[in-house]
Amino acid sequence: MSKPGIATSSSRRIEQSTEEPAWVRITLIGVALAFLLLFLVLPLVAVFTEAMRKGFGAYLAALVDPDAWSAIKLTLLTAAIAVPLNVVFGVATAWAIAKFEFRGKSVLTTLIDLPFSVSPIVAGLAFVLVFGAQGWLGPWLIEHNLKIIFAVPGIVLATAFVTLPLVARELIPLMQAQGSDEEQAAIVLGASGWQTFWHVTLPNIKWGLLYGIILCNARAMGEFGAVSVVSGHIRGLTNTIPLQVEILYNEYQLQAGFAVASLLALLALLTLVVKSVVEWRHERALAVDLPPEQPLARTSSPARATPASVASA
């Protein structure tokens, strides 16, 4: 037997030995699909079924109820404030950690994960302890006619806290993998720091940034624990969508509660669709950007600006 034949036979045996049997693949896929069906699809179907149980008219009436409409507006307002705050913090923190060496860098990296390790209830109680009427800053806030706890500012602060790491944690490994060679080259060629950020750094991290924004927005709209502590559950004023669902459920207004919950589920599904589109666009952009002989995908975006173009911008 020739050497090429031996090599081909050996490679075939290696592939067969490392390939899982058909029954193993079918079992794993079946378990995964059953899990998704039981714990994801069926609950969503149950929510929408119960929401429509009394017809579309009752469903629409539950959504346009003044308390429900107030909760919807407050949820969107909270996300509209908390997400941009975390975008600014996430970009600045990721840039500092990935591009610079400084004393206390490891401490900052650890503190970013604090909202992940602390219960949202504990975070809400901490805000009450600091900003509440009987808290550390309570007398000063009352003296200056400022109200944070049981008001919109407290809800925004609590939401911003629990969503704090999401953008930063998406950007830090991405920026570390890219290094700082392009930024340094742009600065050497005469670009300012602002030009370097807009024309070099931002195009390279835009997909990771967008992905972090999507996750942050989804988490902000669905936050319950910390917001429940600092809101005071004031109907029409400090109830977000999750809190409104809890109140309706506790009052045995099941159809109305599931109707409001279905809106939150729709927002989650929309977020999932946007996330999938972003990932697809990113993978497609990487496939177009890479030559065929390079099978490994780069982590950077295809829209890369050269330092020379930055300097001339």
C-alpha positions in Angstrom: 0.0 0.0 0.0 1.3 3.4 -0.9 2.1 6.1 1.7 -0.7 8.4 0.5 -3.1 5.5 1.0 -1.8 4.8 4.5 -2.2 8.5 5.4 -5.7 8.7 4.0 -6.7 5.5 5.9 -5.1 6.8 9.1 -6.9 10.2 8.9 -10.2 8.4 8.2 -9.7 6.2 11.3 -8.8 9.3 13.4 -12.0 11.1 12.3 -14.1 8.0 13.0 -12.6 7.6 16.5 -13.2 11.2 17.4 -16.7 11.5 15.9 -19.5 10.9 18.3 -21.9 8.0 17.5 -25.2 9.0 16.0 -27.3 8.0 19.0 -25.1 10.3 21.2 -25.7 13.3 18.9 -29.4 12.6 18.7 -29.7 12.2 22.5 -27.8 15.5 23.2 -29.9 17.4 20.7 -33.1 15.9 22.0 -32.2 16.8 25.6 -31.4 20.4 24.6 -34.6 20.8 22.6 -36.7 19.3 25.4 -35.1 21.6 27.9 -35.7 24.7 25.7 -39.3 23.6 25.0 -40.1 23.0 28.7 -38.4 26.0 30.3 -38.6 28.6 27.5 -41.2 28.0 24.9 -44.0 26.6 27.0 -43.8 29.5 29.6 -43.9 32.1 26.8 -46.9 30.4 25.2 -48.6 30.2 28.6 -48.1 33.9 29.2 -49.5 35.0 25.8 -52.4 32.4 26.1 -53.4 33.7 29.5 -53.0 37.3 28.3 -55.5 36.7 25.4 -57.8 34.6 27.5 -60.6 37.2 27.6 -60.0 38.5 24.0 -57.9 41.2 22.4 -60.2 43.9 23.8 -59.4 43.0 27.3 -55.8 42.6 26.5 -55.6 46.1 25.0 -57.6 47.5 28.0 -55.1 46.1 30.4 -52.2 47.7 28.6 -53.9 51.2 28.3 -54.8 51.2 32.0 -53.4 54.4 33.6 -51.3 52.5 36.1 -50.0 50.0 33.5 -49.2 52.9 31.0 -47.4 54.8 33.7 -45.3 51.7 34.5 -44.5 51.3 30.8 -43.4 54.9 30.5 -41.3 54.7 33.6 -39.6 51.5 32.5 -38.7 53.1 29.1 -37.5 56.3 30.8 -35.3 54.3 33.3 -33.7 52.3 30.5 -33.2 55.5 28.4 -31.2 57.1 31.3 -29.4 54.0 32.8 -28.2 52.6 29.5 -26.4 55.7 28.2 -24.8 56.1 31.7 -23.4 52.6 31.5 -22.3 53.1 28.0 -20.1 56.0 29.0 -18.9 54.2 32.1 -18.3 51.0 30.2 -16.3 52.5 27.3 -14.2 54.7 29.7 -13.5 51.8 32.0 -12.7 49.3 29.3 -10.4 51.8 27.6 -8.6 52.5 30.8 -8.2 48.8 31.8 -7.3 47.6 28.3 -5.0 50.4 27.1 -3.2 51.7 30.2 -1.2 50.4 33.2 -1.8 52.1 36.5 -1.8 51.4 40.2 -5.1 49.9 41.4 -6.0 48.4 38.0 -6.7 45.0 39.5 -9.0 46.5 42.1 -11.0 48.4 39.5 -11.3 45.2 37.4 -12.7 43.4 40.5 -15.1 46.2 41.5 -16.7 46.1 38.0 -18.0 42.6 38.9 -19.5 43.7 42.2 -23.1 44.1 40.9 -22.8 40.5 39.6 -21.9 39.1 43.1 -24.2 41.3 45.2 -27.9 40.4 45.4 -30.1 43.2 43.9 -32.1 43.3 47.1 -28.9 44.0 49.0 -28.0 46.7 46.5 -31.4 48.3 46.9 -31.1 48.3 50.7 -27.7 49.9 50.4 -29.2 52.7 48.4 -31.9 53.2 51.0 -29.2 53.3 53.7 -27.3 56.0 51.9 -30.1 58.1 50.3 -33.1 57.3 52.4 -34.8 59.8 54.7 -33.1 58.1 57.7 -29.9 57.3 55.7 -26.5 58.9 55.8 -27.4 61.6 53.3 -31.1 61.8 54.2 -31.0 65.0 56.3 -29.0 66.8 53.6 -31.3 65.7 50.8 -34.4 66.7 52.8 -32.8 70.1 53.6 -32.2 70.7 49.9 -35.6 69.3 48.9 -34.1 66.4 47.0 -35.8 63.0 46.9 -34.1 59.9 45.6 -35.6 56.9 47.4 -39.2 56.2 46.5 -38.8 58.4 43.4 -37.5 58.1 39.8 -33.8 59.0 40.6 -33.6 56.0 43.0 -35.0 53.7 40.4 -32.5 54.9 37.8 -29.6 54.6 40.3 -30.6 51.0 41.2 -31.1 50.0 37.6 -27.7 51.6 36.6 -26.0 49.7 39.4 -27.3 46.2 38.5 -26.5 46.8 34.8 -23.1 48.4 35.4 -20.8 45.6 34.3 -22.6 44.6 31.1 -21.1 47.0 28.6 -17.6 47.1 30.2 -17.4 43.3 30.3 -18.2 43.1 26.6 -15.5 45.6 25.7 -12.6 44.8 28.0 -11.5 41.5 26.4 -12.2 42.9 22.9 -10.0 45.9 23.5 -7.3 43.9 25.2 -7.2 41.5 22.2 -6.8 44.4 19.7 -3.9 46.0 21.6 -3.0 49.7 21.3 -0.7 49.7 18.3 -3.2 51.4 16.0 -4.0 54.1 18.6 -0.3 54.8 19.2 0.4 55.0 15.4 -2.5 57.5 15.0 -1.2 59.7 17.8 2.3 59.6 16.3 0.9 60.7 13.0 -0.7 63.7 14.7 -4.2 62.6 15.6 -5.7 64.0 18.7 -7.1 61.7 21.4 -10.6 62.4 20.3 -9.8 61.7 16.7 -8.1 58.5 17.7 -11.2 57.3 19.6 -13.7 58.2 16.9 -11.7 56.9 13.9 -9.7 54.0 15.3 -11.0 52.7 18.6 -14.8 53.1 18.1 -14.9 51.4 14.6 -13.0 48.4 16.1 -15.3 47.9 19.1 -18.6 48.9 17.6 -20.1 45.4 17.4 -19.1 44.6 20.9 -20.4 47.9 22.1 -23.7 47.3 20.4 -24.0 43.9 21.9 -23.3 45.2 25.3 -26.0 47.9 24.9 -28.5 45.3 23.9 -27.8 43.2 27.0 -27.8 46.3 29.2 -31.1 47.5 27.9 -32.8 44.1 28.3 -31.5 43.8 31.9 -32.6 47.3 32.7 -36.2 46.8 31.5 -36.5 43.6 33.4 -34.9 44.5 36.7 -37.1 43.7 39.8 -35.2 43.2 43.0 -33.3 46.5 43.5 -36.1 48.5 42.0 -38.6 46.9 44.3 -36.7 48.1 47.3 -36.1 51.7 46.3 -39.4 52.4 44.5 -41.9 52.2 47.3 -44.5 50.6 45.0 -46.4 53.8 44.5 -49.0 53.2 41.8 -48.8 55.5 38.8 -45.6 57.0 40.0 -42.8 54.5 40.9 -44.0 51.2 39.5 -42.1 49.7 36.6 -43.4 46.9 34.4 -42.1 44.1 36.6 -43.5 45.7 39.7 -46.9 46.3 38.0 -47.0 42.6 37.1 -46.4 41.6 40.7 -49.1 43.9 42.0 -51.7 42.6 39.5 -50.8 39.0 40.2 -51.0 39.5 44.0 -54.5 41.1 43.5 -55.6 38.1 41.4 -56.0 40.2 38.3 -54.3 37.4 36.4 -55.4 38.4 32.8 -54.2 41.9 33.3 -51.0 40.8 34.9 -50.2 38.4 32.1 -51.1 41.1 29.6 -48.5 43.4 31.1 -46.1 40.5 31.4 -46.5 39.7 27.7 -45.4 43.2 26.8 -42.2 42.6 28.8 -41.8 39.2 27.0 -42.2 40.9 23.6 -39.5 43.4 24.5 -37.3 40.5 25.5 -38.0 38.7 22.2 -37.3 41.9 20.3 -34.0 42.2 22.1 -33.2 38.6 21.2 -33.9 39.3 17.5 -31.7 42.4 17.5 -29.0 40.5 19.3 -29.1 37.7 16.6 -29.0 40.3 13.8 -26.0 42.0 15.4 -24.2 38.7 15.7 -25.1 37.7 12.1 -23.9 41.1 10.8 -20.7 40.8 12.8 -19.9 37.3 11.5 -20.7 38.3 7.9 -18.5 41.4 8.2 -15.6 39.3 9.5 -16.1 36.7 6.7 -15.9 39.5 4.1 -12.9 41.1 5.7 -10.8 38.0 6.0 -9.0 36.5 3.0 -9.8 32.8 2.3 -6.4 31.5 3.5 -7.0 32.8 7.1 -9.5 30.6 8.8 -9.2 32.2 12.2 -11.7 35.1 12.7 -10.4 38.4 14.0 -12.1 40.0 16.9 -12.1 43.4 15.3 -14.6 45.0 13.1 -14.2 45.2 9.3 -14.5 49.0 9.4 -10.9 49.7 10.4 -9.5 53.1 9.9 -5.8 53.4 9.1 -3.7 55.8 11.2 -2.9 57.9 8.1 -6.6 58.5 7.4 -7.1 59.4 11.0 -4.3 61.9 11.0 -5.8 63.5 7.8 -9.3 63.6 9.3 
